[in-house]
Amino acid sequence: MTFGEFVKQRLRRLGKSQKALAMKLGVSPAYVSQILTGKKNPPDLGRPRNRGQLRIWADFLDVTEDELLDLIRFQLHRIPPRPNAKFENMRRLLLTCLKVDDPVLADEIRAMQFHPAENQAIQAMTAVYLAVRDQPDRPRAHGITRFREMCVQARTDSQFVETELVEYFQKREFSWTWDSEANDVRFVPDSAELSKAVEKVEEMLDYSAGPTYGHTVPVVGHVSAGEGFEYTDGGFPAGEGFDQVEIPPGIDPALARCIYCVRVRGDSLQPFFGDGALLFIKPESWEEIKDGDLVIFKDRDDGKAFVKKVEFAGESLILRSLNERYRNLVLARDALILLEKVRSVVFSE
């Protein structure tokens, strides 16, 4: 789309006239008409002396100055336009709230569809937002897994990011900084509410802190190949659950506060696992999973979790049943909301 075509489209959408635009710019209607029909090139609004004109064009057309500059630069200088932001509303908010005036970072962000700094900032903001709304009455042995799963689901929901998350933080004072070397965002709250939430998030996600509950982990469900099990989204209070079991040899005791366990029920996982076998699962272990690994998974359409062997096939996963009586599944990666690796197995006696 040329600059002239874009302007005509905006004028029609807004119900405004070329004559009114010419009056705002202080030029003749004939000059505006020539630009819009392509008989004249548009003015080079990227030049400093045309800064005031750029502002008038953008205000009258109700668009950002960057949108107009992209069109101008491509038409006049053949500079490719910058890609559309993955989250436009969130990008505007983040650029407004950068703690330091960093034009280089701002230009980097605008030049990419989804900058790593935006990704990290959205992760931090989602965790803070959910921490404000999550008010457990006591610590949970399985709470870290539940909270991380909630964060993953929320930040991959574009409607949530662009509306609910943006609206929440537009009403609150905060800033943020980006450490490119560490690939890390520092979220700086400017209110007691947000400060308390940040402290809560840091405490919840600090694996090295806190008790290990006597080196035991909660059994959160019973699993079978065909039926699956209800994967709890709330965990169990420390010391509760169906029961508590000792962590198996070879697993760092410090991980006891985040690992969870499911117990095999019946003979549906035979000939591999019999009734009563314990499967210990590591949360957030997607990146560690390889072909042939035993995994626990849950898709968006089913509230239950299952245990199968996984094989990767491009953007899809082949999930093979351990028992030939049950069918294999082929699912797209983005259809899964849970995929975690079974780290250890303790067989029943």
C-alpha positions in Angstrom: 0.0 0.0 0.0 1.3 3.4 -1.0 1.2 6.4 1.3 -1.6 7.9 -0.7 -3.6 4.7 -0.7 -3.2 4.5 3.1 -4.3 8.1 3.7 -7.4 7.7 1.5 -8.4 4.5 3.4 -8.0 6.3 6.7 -10.0 9.3 5.5 -12.9 7.1 4.4 -12.8 5.2 7.7 -12.8 8.3 9.8 -15.4 10.2 7.6 -13.0 13.1 7.0 -12.3 15.0 3.9 -9.1 15.9 1.9 -10.1 19.5 2.1 -10.1 19.4 5.9 -6.7 17.7 5.9 -5.3 20.4 3.6 -6.5 23.1 6.0 -4.8 21.4 8.9 -1.6 21.2 7.0 -1.8 24.7 5.6 -1.5 23.6 2.0 -3.9 23.6 -1.0 -6.4 20.8 -1.5 -4.9 20.3 -5.0 -1.5 19.5 -3.4 -3.1 16.9 -1.1 -5.0 15.4 -4.0 -1.8 15.0 -6.0 -0.2 13.1 -3.1 -3.2 10.8 -2.6 -3.4 10.0 -6.3 0.3 9.3 -6.7 1.0 12.3 -9.0 3.4 13.7 -6.4 5.6 11.9 -3.9 4.6 12.4 -0.3 6.8 14.8 1.8 9.8 13.1 3.5 8.2 13.3 7.0 11.3 11.6 8.5 13.4 14.8 8.1 13.7 16.9 11.3 12.4 20.0 9.6 9.2 18.1 8.8 8.5 17.0 12.4 5.6 19.4 12.9 4.0 18.2 9.6 4.4 14.6 10.6 2.5 15.3 13.9 -0.4 16.9 12.0 -0.7 14.0 9.5 -0.6 11.5 12.4 -3.1 13.3 14.6 -5.6 14.0 11.7 -5.5 10.3 10.6 -5.5 9.0 14.1 -2.5 6.7 13.6 1.0 6.6 15.1 3.9 8.6 13.6 5.8 5.3 13.1 3.1 3.9 10.8 3.4 6.9 8.5 7.2 6.9 8.6 7.3 3.2 7.6 5.2 4.0 4.5 7.2 7.1 3.6 10.6 5.4 4.0 9.5 2.5 1.9 8.0 4.6 -0.9 10.8 7.2 -1.0 13.9 5.2 0.0 12.8 1.5 -0.4 13.5 0.9 3.3 11.4 -2.2 4.3 8.6 -1.4 6.7 9.0 -2.7 10.2 6.9 -5.7 11.1 3.7 -5.3 13.1 4.0 -5.9 16.8 2.8 -9.2 18.1 1.1 -7.2 21.0 0.5 -3.6 19.8 -1.2 -2.3 23.0 1.4 -3.9 25.2 4.2 -2.5 23.1 2.9 1.0 23.5 2.6 0.6 27.2 6.1 -0.9 27.6 7.7 1.9 25.5 6.0 4.5 27.6 7.2 2.9 30.9 10.9 2.3 30.1 12.7 3.4 33.2 15.5 5.1 31.2 15.3 7.0 27.9 17.0 4.4 25.7 16.3 5.3 22.0 18.5 2.4 20.8 16.4 -0.2 22.7 13.1 1.5 21.6 14.2 1.3 18.0 15.3 -2.3 18.4 11.8 -3.2 19.9 10.0 -1.4 17.0 12.1 -3.2 14.4 11.0 -6.6 15.6 7.7 -8.3 15.7 8.4 -9.6 19.3 11.5 -8.4 21.0 13.1 -10.6 23.8 12.7 -7.7 26.1 8.9 -7.6 25.5 8.7 -11.4 26.1 10.5 -11.1 29.4 8.5 -8.0 30.5 5.2 -9.8 29.7 6.4 -12.8 31.8 7.2 -10.6 34.7 4.0 -8.6 34.5 1.8 -11.8 34.1 3.4 -13.3 37.2 2.8 -10.1 39.2 -0.8 -9.8 38.0 -1.6 -13.4 39.0 0.2 -13.1 42.3 -2.0 -10.1 43.2 -5.1 -12.2 42.5 -3.9 -15.5 44.0 -4.3 -15.5 47.8 -3.6 -18.9 49.1 -4.2 -19.2 52.8 -1.1 -21.4 53.4 2.0 -22.6 51.6 1.5 -25.4 49.1 4.0 -28.1 48.4 2.8 -28.2 44.8 2.1 -24.5 44.5 5.1 -23.6 42.3 4.0 -26.0 39.6 0.4 -24.6 39.7 1.5 -21.0 39.6 4.0 -21.6 36.7 1.3 -23.3 34.7 -1.1 -20.5 35.3 1.6 -18.0 34.1 2.3 -20.0 30.9 -1.3 -20.3 30.0 -2.0 -16.6 30.6 0.9 -15.1 28.7 0.2 -17.2 25.6 -3.3 -15.8 25.5 -3.1 -12.8 23.2 -6.5 -11.5 24.3 -5.5 -11.6 27.9 -2.2 -9.8 27.2 -3.7 -7.1 25.0 -6.7 -6.3 27.1 -6.8 -7.5 30.7 -3.0 -7.2 31.4 -2.6 -3.9 29.6 -5.6 -2.4 31.3 -4.4 -3.5 34.7 -1.0 -2.0 34.4 -2.2 1.2 32.7 -3.8 2.1 36.0 -0.7 1.5 38.1 2.7 3.2 38.3 5.7 1.0 37.3 8.8 1.0 35.1 11.1 -1.6 33.8 14.7 -2.0 32.5 16.3 -4.5 30.2 19.7 -6.2 30.6 20.5 -7.5 27.1 23.6 -9.5 28.3 21.6 -11.4 30.9 18.4 -11.5 28.7 16.6 -10.3 31.8 14.0 -7.7 32.7 13.9 -5.8 36.0 10.3 -4.9 36.9 10.2 -1.8 39.1 6.9 -1.3 41.0 6.0 2.1 42.2 3.2 1.1 44.6 2.8 -1.0 47.7 0.4 -3.4 46.0 2.8 -4.2 43.2 5.9 -4.3 45.5 4.2 -6.9 47.7 3.2 -8.9 44.6 6.8 -8.8 43.3 8.1 -10.1 46.6 5.5 -12.9 46.5 6.5 -14.0 43.0 10.2 -14.0 43.9 9.5 -16.1 47.0 7.3 -18.6 45.1 9.8 -19.1 42.3 12.9 -19.3 44.5 13.7 -23.1 44.5 16.6 -22.7 46.8 14.6 -21.1 49.6 12.2 -22.5 52.1 11.7 -25.9 53.6 11.9 -29.2 51.7 9.0 -30.7 53.8 11.2 -33.5 55.1 12.4 -34.6 51.6 9.0 -35.8 50.7 6.8 -34.9 47.7 3.0 -35.0 47.4 1.2 -37.6 45.3 -1.2 -35.5 43.3 -3.1 -38.1 41.5 -3.5 -41.7 40.2 -2.7 -42.4 36.6 -3.7 -45.0 34.1 -3.1 -45.2 30.4 -6.7 -45.0 29.3 -8.5 -42.9 31.8 -5.9 -40.3 32.7 -6.1 -38.4 36.0 -7.3 -35.1 37.3 -4.2 -33.0 37.3 -4.8 -30.7 40.3 -4.5 -27.0 39.5 -4.2 -26.0 43.2 -1.8 -28.5 44.6 -2.0 -29.7 48.2 -1.0 -28.0 51.4 2.4 -29.1 52.6 2.1 -32.5 54.3 -1.2 -33.3 52.7 -2.3 -34.7 49.3 -3.3 -38.3 48.7 -0.2 -39.0 50.6 3.5 -38.0 50.9 6.4 -40.2 49.6 10.1 -40.0 49.9 12.0 -38.6 47.0 13.8 -41.3 45.1 17.7 -41.7 45.0 19.4 -39.6 42.4 17.2 -36.5 42.8 18.5 -33.5 44.6 16.6 -33.2 47.9 16.4 -29.4 47.4 14.0 -30.1 44.5 11.5 -31.8 46.8 9.4 -28.6 47.1 8.7 -28.5 43.4 8.7 -32.1 42.2 5.4 -33.9 42.2 4.4 -37.5 42.0 1.6 -39.6 40.5 0.8 -43.2 41.4 0.0 -45.9 38.8 -3.4 -47.4 39.2 -4.3 -50.8 37.9 -2.6 -52.7 35.1 -3.1 -50.2 32.2 0.6 -49.3 32.0 1.8 -52.9 31.9 4.1 -54.4 30.9 6.2 -51.4 32.0 4.7 -50.4 35.3 2.5 -52.3 37.7 -0.1 -51.2 40.1 1.3 -48.8 42.8 4.5 -47.7 40.9 5.4 -44.0 41.5 6.3 -41.6 38.7 8.2 -38.5 39.8 7.7 -35.5 37.4 9.8 -32.3 37.1 7.8 -29.2 36.3 8.7 -26.8 33.5 10.9 -29.5 31.9 9.7 -29.1 28.3 13.1 -28.2 26.9 14.7 -31.3 28.5 12.4 -33.7 26.8 13.9 -35.9 24.0 12.5 -38.6 21.7 11.5 -41.7 23.7 11.2 -40.0 27.0 8.3 -40.8 29.3 6.1 -37.7 29.8 3.0 -36.5 31.4 0.8 -34.3 29.2 -2.5 -32.5 29.0 -4.1 -30.8 26.0 -6.4 -27.8 26.0 -9.5 -29.8 25.3 -9.2 -32.4 28.1 -9.1 -31.7 31.8 -7.1 -34.8 32.5 -3.4 -35.7 32.2 -2.0 -38.8 30.7 1.4 -40.6 30.7 2.9 -41.7 27.4 6.2 -41.9 25.5 6.9 -39.0 23.2 8.4 -38.7 19.7 8.9 -35.3 18.0 7.7 -34.9 14.4 8.2 -31.3 13.3 5.6 -29.1 15.0 3.7 -32.2 16.2 4.2 -34.8 18.9 3.5 -38.5 18.6 2.4 -39.7 22.0 2.6 -43.5 22.2 0.8 -45.6 24.7 2.7 -48.0 26.9 -0.1 -50.5 26.6 -1.1 -51.7 23.1 -4.8 -51.7 24.2 -4.8 -47.9 24.0 -4.4 -45.7 21.0 -1.5 -43.4 20.2 -2.1 -39.7 19.8 -0.7 -37.1 17.4 -1.0 -33.5 18.8 0.4 -30.1 17.7 2.8 -28.5 20.2 0.5 -25.5 20.7 -2.4 -27.9 21.6 -0.6 -28.8 24.8 -0.8 -26.8 28.0 1.3 -29.3 30.0 4.2 -31.4 28.9 6.6 -32.5 31.6 9.3 -35.2 31.9 9.1 -38.2 34.2 12.4 -37.9 36.0 12.3 -41.1 38.1 10.3 -44.2 38.6 9.9 -46.2 41.8 8.4 -49.7 41.2 6.0 -51.1 43.7 7.2 -54.2 45.7 
